Amino acid sequence: MLAKNEIKTKKKPRGKGKPIQKGEVRNPTGRPKLPEEIRAMKEASTQQLIESYYKFGFADIKEISKVQPDNLIEMGVKQTLSNFANSGEVDHIAKLWDRVLGKPMESIDVTSKGDKVSFAGEKLTPEERRNILNKLRESIDTNNG
């Protein structure tokens, strides 16, 4: 057991296993490559994706398996739609829809309940500072009391 004034000199390895040594490679093969059809979908133009999506997107699930894709993009769209139909996982289908239909517009409503909104670079007068501090104190008092 160590005395209170002794310092530990040996560091424990982070995580599981031994620490990485200089020049050591833990994953010599690297990240696995994406399948060709997924790579083609990522590099496809919006027009190509829309055409592929409409070829398979509105077909019955039984018909999708019978239709042969003409290119890698169609193969990727077909695979994505059939995976979605079989598993119900929405991650890949949501990305496809965002790409084909466009992401919905997002907006953030920032309100100050009618008070003036000031920015970091804006200077406040002493009276404005007092008003803000008084409002903060009032809101703290009403929440605590």
Buried (B, 14 or more C-beta within 10 A) or exposed (E): EEEEEEEEEEEEEEEEEEEEEEEEEEEEEEEEEEEEBBEBBEEBEEEBBBBBBEBBBEBEEEEBEEEEBEEBBBBBBBBBBBBBEEEEEEEBBEEBBEBBEEEEEEEEEEEEEEEEEEEEEEEEEEEEEEBBEEEEEEEEEEEEE
